Amino acid sequence: MARKPRQLMDVPNTLYHVVCRGVNQRNIFRRARDYKKFLKILREAKRRFKFYLYVYNLLPNHSHLEIKTRDVSISKIMHFINTTYARYFNWRYNRVGHLFQDRFYSSVINTEAYFWGVGAYIDLNAWRAELTDEPENYPWSSFSVYNQKEYKDDLIDREEFLKLGGSGDTEKLRRAYVDFVKKRQRQPYKKLPKFISNERFL
């Protein structure tokens, strides 16, 4: 099947699952300071481009993000994030060359019922990779944010994401999402469904 035209996939006001992998499966994070730097760059990107960040999970050799664009395309957002981080990483470790495998991979989440499903898939990624005993204990994931009753930071747009699960009290929605993820944790692993449109950006 031919790839969909890029302009149909790269438009504002769209919800994406974005994956960035290290070239040749090499690590893109080596130390705690690398994860912290990437999150700092994410904050800067949000200030510049005004997108919503719902979920993230940073693993040693790749990262997952669930992003809702607004006025700026996903390509522009991810170009800034990956270029800025790669420049930092190459400087920090005295290396040259590409850090990421291609630019990034994205999936358009075009089914409302699956907004939380993608979030759970991302939140469980480090746990499924056996990097943590429980998903909420992994320090480089947004799931701990959803386990907190009070959240005063602005990196994760928590309320916006919870509203995707339905109307009602935010605290009830928060508990419902945590229960949703924990239920998925107890189920056999399932790949993301085919109705999510995949696109590779080169």
Steps between C-alpha positions, in 0.01 A plus 500: 500500500634845412581742777247772566604843376696674769286816492197298609683371804682816603227749583416716803231401751587131485577244770816295445691213653863584422794260529868599470760222486876508528688421183592130482302454826767686695419681821388860477503535881806392698465678834232668708613841377415396143140421589477828691640691205247345263215598733639852520499516120140373499405791727671747271325348198162539673570866571595561138237299318206483744416133454346265755716226651289222648730204560871421469733210571876526453689172466875461449486461122168662406223728616121513474289816504127561469461850362201708386612770257331836479621758247841348427562173314649194667799515264599845621456401863701179473771661288563746781497233773720247323746749353546677832543174692736347242718812515515470879570125492780527244661782697465318833652175374744645246344322206395587145237365263134412523349420837151397388386238252337720235319803639212341686207265459146616566152353516191714463251405770177539306260306722374676812452176691873432476641822648550331838603173337806660346576670831491166682716337233761773549478503879561125514795502261782512755326242718461262205870552426570388861659833592279540807300286740189716458425764231436772757853452641681572173654848537499590128132448430193718540299228674610619843329831416168321465556322832524834681180655630655847486697604193625857470759465226424589138709248306209256468160639402331262736150644513479531122598134464261377767212679329559283195369212711164668555329779688482526876709562807872520421598300807263218405642502148853489639422194710321343205806545278733350761264203534488474121881478477526250785235284336701505176806402702328178605395412145714329233698740285316627193637698211333829411198446273523547126250788491772730630667642190877456490746729330876512494653845462839485332 
